[in-house]
Amino acid sequence: MADKDYSQTAFLKFLRESAVTGITKPATARSRKLAAEQLLVQLKSPERADLRIVDVDELCSRFHKLQGSTIRPETVQLYKERLCGALKDFINWTADPGQFQSVEGDKPETVMVAARDDPGQARAREELVLNPPRSPHDIFPVPIREDLVVYLQNIPLDLTRAEARKIAAVVKALSLPEKDD
């Protein structure tokens, strides 16, 4: 049996793919990724190779000492909670993907939507999971009907209202005319 990979690289890959595959909710995956990006900078080499040995309390202490008064203790606590949840999910998923259940609690929406997919939608969802885009963490699902979800990709974090209006205008142009138009 091959050794399981508990490295920082595998963890970050898990965070990126977890939202796309339905392991976690997209918003949860994004918030966990942000916390990980902030805290994991402080990892030592052995910790980077095996995240199971990370003492998150001590890691947060290192992070807070370096950040000093530029970061509030409440923010560090929030990062800690998010990283702990992400690490528990990662370790459990890596140990046994077949029996995995997220510490997030509720069933992810993608799992519930998948249950009511018709065969065409199921194939499309499977294709997305098997061949994810280059930046799966940049995908935002937008449920527009009971049985249809549209995915937006590559939306910049600094999107302006004017840019959002441009995108909306393109989407509007693709729509069918209203009956009373």
N, C-alpha and C positions, 0 to 999 in steps of 0.2 A: 504494500500500500504506500502510495506517495505521501510525503510529508505535506501537511496543510500549511498554507502561506498566511501568516498572521502579521505580515510586515505593514509598515505605513503605506507603501505603494498599493498593496492589496486592499487595505482599508479605504483609501481614497477612491479606488476603483469601485469598491462596494457602495460607497456613498453616492457616486455618480450614477451607477446603474440601478440602485434601489428604487429611485423614483420612477424610472422608465419601466422597470419590470413589475412594478406594483408591490414591491416588498415594503416600502414605506410611502406615506403620502408625500407629494412633491414639496409642499411647504415645510414639512418636517425634515426632509432630506436637505433642503436648502439651509435651514437654520442649523442643522447639525454640521453641515459642511463649513459654514461660516465659523462656528465655534472651533471646529477641528483646525481650520486654517490659522486661527489666532493662537491656539494653545500648542499645537504640535510643533511649532517652530522651536519650542523649548526642549524637545526630546533629545536624549543622549543616544549615542550610536546603538547600544544594545536594545534600547527601548524601540528604536526605529525598526529593528529587525524582528522584534516580537512584542506586539502591543499588549499581550497578556500580562507582561511584567510591569506595565505602567501603573504607577501610583498617582491617580488623577488628583488627589488632594495636594500631593507634593508638587505635581506639575503646575497646578494652579497657583501654588505659593511662589514657585519660580517665576511664573508669568507676571504675577502681581508685583513682585519685588522689582522686576525690570521695568514694568510700566509705571510704577510709582503712583503719583497722584493724577496721572492722565487717564486712569480708568477707575470706575466706581466698583466697590466690592460687590454690589448687586449684579453688575454685568459679569464679573468673574464667576459668581455663583450660577448665573444663567448658563454661561459657557460650560461650566463644570457639569451641570445637569444634562445638557444636550450631548456633551462628549461621552458621559457615562452611558446614556441610553444608546448612542451610536455604537460604542465599543461593545456593549452587551449584545446588541443585535448582530454586529459583525462577527464576534466570537462564536455565538450560537449558530449563525448561518454557515460560517466556515466549518464548524465542527460537524454539522449535519443539515445540509440544505433541505433535505426531504421532510424533516420534522420541525423546521424552523417556524417560529411564531414571534412576531415583533413584540418588544416590550411597549410599543406604542399603544397597544390595546385594541382599538377598533380595527375591523377589517378595512384594509385600504380600499378606497373607492374603485380603483381599477379592477380589483378582484370582484367586487359586486357588479360592476358594469360588464365584465367579461362573462359573467353567468347569464346575462340576458342578450349577449351578442348573437346575431345571426351568423351563419357560416362565413359569409363574405367579410364581415367585420372581424370575426375571430381570426381569419387568415391575415387580414391587414395588421391586426394587433400582434400576431405572432411574427410577422415580417419585421415590424418595428422593433420587437424584442431581439430577434435574431440578427438584424442588421441595423443597429442603432446609428443615428447620425454621429458625426465626429464629436459634438458637444452635447451629450444627452442631458446635462444639467441645465441647459438653456431651453428646454422644451417646457411649454406651459399648456396643459390640457384645458380646453374651454368647452364645457358641455353646453351645446346649443339646443338640443332636443333630448327628450327622454332616452332615445336610442342612438344618439349621435354625439361624438366628441371630436372637436377640431383641435389640432395641436399647433401652437405658435412656437417658432424657433428663432434663436439669435436676436431676441429683443434685448437691446442694451440696457444696462442698469441705470444709465443716465438719460433715458428716453424723455424727450420734452413733450409738452402738450401738442405743439405744432407737428412734431413727428408722428405722434399718435393719431392726430387728425388725418395725416397723409395716408397712414396705414388703413385707417377706417374708411377713407374715401375709396381706396383700391378695393377693399372688401365690398363696400356698398355697390361699386360698379359691377361686381361679379354677380350680384343678386338678381333675382327675377323681378320684373316690375310689379308693383302692387296692383290689385284689380281696379282700384279707383284712379290710377295714374292716367 
